[in-house]
Amino acid sequence: MNAIVIGSGPSGLMAALSLAKENVDVIVIDGNEKIGKKLLITGNGKCNYTKLLPVNDFLKGVVRNANFLKTALYHFSSQDAVDFFASLGVESTIEEDNRVYPKSLKSQTIVDALVNECQKYNVKFLLNNKVSKVYKEDNKFVVEVPHNAFVSDKLVLACGGKSYPLTGSTGNGYLFAKEFGHTIVPIRSSLCDIYLKDKFLEKLDGFSFDGIGFKVVGKNFSKSLNGNIKFYKDRISGHVVKNMSSYINREEITNMELDFKVGVNEEELDKLLVQKFMANSNREISRTLTAFVPYLVSSVILSELNIKDNLPCNAVTKEMRKGFIKYLKHFPLTFLKLAPIEEAIVTSGGIDTKEINPKNMESKLVPNMYIVGEMVDVDALIGGYSIQIALAMGNLVK
């Protein structure tokens, strides 16, 4: 019995290892010059490979098709991932928000551990060979590469999505699966920046704000997240923005706004403003408002309200104060688009989960063909979820 795995990301490497442990002869084919090319750049090269949470809590971070992943994650949980790498000699460290990294803080550590373990079980690697065609003939899978073709009893599609194309994620896996009759849920950007139409962004270019509230409303959708946002001249970024992109990439957006004073309601904010203005009656409003938000933000809000920066606090009217409160709590943004998929961290969409057996990741349409990793229509939040999901999927392949 032999198998071919197309793709050497975390799902492909785990699938190869899982099959090899069952005495299957495995060859991993990858078009890149090195193994795990995308894995090497994750977490800024530090490889946040999982988020240490009980399975039920982990599943809350899965945006799409969480139920499909239950079997995979109960068989290979985040704790199992930590224990697995420990068994391979990789010490891990748990940082803020239960994110787990190799203690070396180098992605290469994770890749080397997986490759060394695969080689212990005689897994072979064929790099720099882009697969051009895959088909079935006489009940065998045929995988064509330049100047050669390989035949196998089992086939694992672990080709990745379409984000970060320079790492080899060209979307060819979707084409292979489609040739076998699989349905492709339209692919979209996920975990990406959000582009806006607003001119005020030019004033905030490069500015970061912690603890900001971000709310997006759609026709039948409303989502609020809190966190850090970084402003650029044409877009917003940061973890809260990237996570929001995962929730909204299939929605029609009708409203988007920021809350600069999370945890303080409008009535409380009004009282605080009145107190501050009375205590600083002759001071410029732009300077006084820095007690509530950084000067750059107050300056932008005043500009949007057509209020002069140098207006003394004793000249502020009730209507002006109400306007400022509205902008502090409901600062409007004008949505343009999500960043293109080439700039996204992961791909949303892909092979329909209804066509894959969640118990072993085998195609329900093609016996002995398995589909794992980013190719599948499953995506999650930032912070170690995606790699954990890929590892858990690959682990199920037998």
N, C-alpha and C positions, 0 to 999 in steps of 0.2 A: 504494500500500500504506500502510495506516495502522494504528496500534496505540493501545490504551488501557492505561495502567498505573494500577492502583488501589493507592494508598499511596506516600508520598514519603519513606520511610525509606531507609537505605543501599542495600538490595537493589532497591527501586523506582527510585531515582535512577540506579543503575548500569545497570539493565535499560533504562531510558528512553534513557540515553546510548548504550548498546550498539546499540539498535535505530535510533536517530537517525543513528548513523554509517553505517548500512547504507541510508541514504536512505529510512527509514520515517518517515512523519509521526506524531509521538507527542504524546499529551496525557496528563498525569499528573493524576489526580483524587484529592483528599484531603479528608476531612471536617473537618480542623483549619483554624485560621485562619492557621497558618504552616507552612512546609515543614520536614520533619525534626524534628518536635516531640519525639519520644522521643530521637532522636540528640542533640539539644541538651542533654539532662540526663545523658548517659552520662559515666561517670568523674567524677562530681560537677561536670559542666559543662566538664571539661577534655578529654574525648573521647579515651580510650585506644582508638585505632581499629584497632590490630593488635598482635600479639606477634611480634617479629622472630626467627623460627626457621626452619630447614630444614623442608620440608613434612612429612617423616616424623616429626620431633620435634613439629611443630605438631599433627599428627593424634593424638598421645598425649593432648592436652588436650581431645579431642572425646569426650564421654561416650557419645553415641548415634549410631550409623550413620556411623562415621568412613569406612568404605570408600566409601560413597555420595559423599563429598566429595572423593575423590582427584582426579578430573578437574578439578573447579572450582579446587582449590587449586594444582594443577600448572599450570593456565592463568593463575592470578592468585594468586601466593604473597604472603606478607607482605612480601617484598622488592619484589615488583611493586607492592604497595600504596604503599609508601614512595616508590618511583620515580614512580608515577602522580601522587601528590599533589605531588611535587617539580616535575613537569612542568606542574602547574597553579599553580606559584608558592608552594606551601605548604612551608615548612621544618619539619622534624620533629626531635624530640628523643627519645632512647632513655633511659628511666629504669630503675629497679631491676627486675630479673627480665625484661629484654628488652621491657618495655612501651613502645609507641611512641605519642607524643602530638604534636599540632601544637606548634611552638615557642611559639606564642602562648598555649598552654594554654587555648584557648577552643574549645568545640565549634562555635561559629558559623563559625570559620575553615574547618572541614571542610565544613559545610553550604553556605557561600557558594561554595566552590571547586567543589563538585558542581553547584550550581544554575547558576553562571556558565558552566560547561562545557556543561551541557545547553542553555542558551539560545543558545550559539554555534551549536548544531546545530538551532536552532528548535524545541526542545521547549517545549510550552505547558503552563501550570499552571492548574488549576481548583481553588481552595481553598474551604473552607466549604461543601462539597457532599458530604454523606454518601450513598454509594451505597446504594440501597434494594433493588435487584434486578438480577440479571445472568442473561442467558439467550442462547441461540443461535437465530437465525431466518434462514432462507434462507442458511445457511452463513456468516452474519455474527454477531458478538457484539453484543448490545444491553446497554448499561449505563444503568440508570435512576437519576437523581438528582432531587431536588425540582424539579418544574416543567420537566423536560427529560429527554431521552434521547440517548445517543450510540451510534453504530454504528461498528464497527471490524472489520478483517480479523484482527487479532491481539489477544490479551488477556493481560495479566500481572497475576496476583494477588500483590500484595506488601503484604497488609493487616496484617501483624504478628500477634502472638499475642493473649493475653488479660491479660498482666501490664501494670501501670501503665495502667489504663483511662482515667485523666485525659489521657493522651497520645493517645487515640483508638484504643487497642487493645481493641476491644470483642468480638473473636472472630467478627465478621461474615464474615471470609474463609473460615472453616471452613464456614459455612452455604452460601456461594456454591459452594465446591468440592463440598460434599455434594450440592447440586442437580445437579451435573454427574456424579454417580456416584462421587465419590472416597470412600475410606475414611478416617475420622478416628481415629487412635490417641488414646485418651483423654488429655486435656490435664491437666497437673499443674504444681505450683509447681516452679521450679528456680532455683538461686542465691538462696536465701532463708534466713531465720532458722529455728531449730528450737525449738519450744515444749516445755517440760518440766513435770512434775508436782511437782518437788522443792521443798520448803519452804525449804531452805538458800539458795536463790537470793535471797531477800529480804536476806540478809546481804551478798551479793556484788553487789548491784545497782549497776551503773556501773563495776565493776572489770574491768580487762583483764589478760590474762596472755599473754606472748610465749613462743614455743617450746614450746607445749603439744602433747601427742599426743592425738588424738581417734580412737577406734575404734568402729565400728558393726558389729554382727553380725546377720545375718538367717538365715532358714531355710537358704538355699543361697548365702550371701553373707557376705563379710567385707572391710572396707575400713578402712585406717588412714591418717590424714593428720596432718601437723604444721604448726603455724602459730600465729597469734594468735586468741584467743577473747575476746569481750567478754560479760560476764554482765549480764543484766537480771533483774528480779524474777519474770519468767515465762518467760524464754527465753534462748538463747545466740545470739550473732551473731559476725561477723568473717569474713574470707576463708575460713578453713579450714572454718567451719560452712556457709557458702554453697556452697562446692565440694562438701562432703559431701552436702548436700541434693540435688544433681544425681545423685549415685550411688545414693541410697536412696529416691528418690521413687516407685520401682516395686517396692520390697521390703517384706516383712513383717518388721519390726524385732523382734529377740528380746533384744538386749543393746546397751548403749551406755555407754562409759566414757572417762575422761580419764587421761592419764599426765602428771603434773606434773614428772617427772624423766626426760625422754627421753634416751637414751644411757647411762643408769646402770641396771644390772640390780639385782634385789632383793638378791642376795648382797653386791654392792658397797655398796649403800645401807645394809644392815644394819651393815657394818663402820664406815661413816662415822658412822652414828647412835651406835653404841657409843662411838666415839672422842669425839664431841661431848658426849655425856652424861657421860662420865667426866671430861672437862675442865671441865665446868660442873655439877658434881654438886649444888650447892645452888641453882642457878638455876631459875626457873620453866620448865616444859617449853614453854609457848607462846612464850616469848622465845627459848629455845634453838633451837627449830625454825625460826626465821626465817633460819637459815643455809641452809635447804633450800628454803623457800617463803615468800612474803610472809605477814605476820602474819594477815591476813584469811583466807587459805587454811588456815593451820595451826589457827586458831581454829575454823573450820568442821569440819575433819577431827576435831579433838578432841571437838567437840560431837557429831558423828555417832558417835564411839566411846564417848561418855559418860565422857570423861576430863576432869577439872577443869583449867582453864587454869593454875592456880597450883600444880599438883603439881610438887614438886622433881624434878629429873632422877634423883637417887639413889633415888627411889621408883618409877621406871618399871620395870615387869616385862617379861619377855621376850615375854609375850603382848601387852602393850600395844604394844611396839615392832613386833611382827609386824603388828599391826592397822594401825599408822600406815604401815608400809611398803606394805601392801596398798592403803591408800587413796591413797598417793602415786602408785602405779603403776597402780592399777585403780579409780579413783574412780568409783562407779556413778552413772549418770544414768537418770532415768525418762522415757522418751520419751512425749510426748503427741501431737504432730502437727507437720507442717510449716506454716509461715506460709501463709495463704491466697494464692491466685494474684495477687490484687490487690496484695500486698506483695512479690511475687517480682520479680527483675530480668528474668528471661526465662521463657518458657513451654516446658515439656517436653511432647512429644507433638505431634499435628498430622497433616498429610497424610502418609499412608504412603509412604515412599520407594520402595517397589516399584512405585508407580503414576506415578513421575516418571522421565524419561530423564536420567541424571546427566551426559550429554554436553552438553545444552543447556537443561535444566530444563523441557522441554516435557512436558505431561501425556501419559501413554500412553493415556489414555481419550478425550481431547478434542484433536484436532489444532489447532495454532496457539494453544493456551492454555498459559501458563507459570506455574509456582508457585515463588516464591522467598522467602528470608528466614525469619523466625521461624514462619511458617505450616507449614513443613516439619518433620517429626519428626526434627530434628537439634538437639542442644544440647551445649554445651561449658562448660568451666570459666571462672571469672572472670579478667579480665586481658587483654582485647582480642580474644579468640577470636570472640565472637559477631558483632562488626561486620565483622571480616575475612571470616568465612564468608558473611555477607550480601552483601558487596561481590563476593566471588568468584562466588557464585550469580548475581547480577545480570549480571555480566560475560559469562556464558555465553549469555545470551539473544540470539538472532539472528532 
